[in-house]
């Protein structure tokens, strides 16, 4: 279960950082 939720968390984190970078 952990491995199944890990990719989602990683993708969400990367997307958050991506939006943060594009904002500025």
Residue pairs with C-beta under 8 A, 6 or more apart in sequence:
none
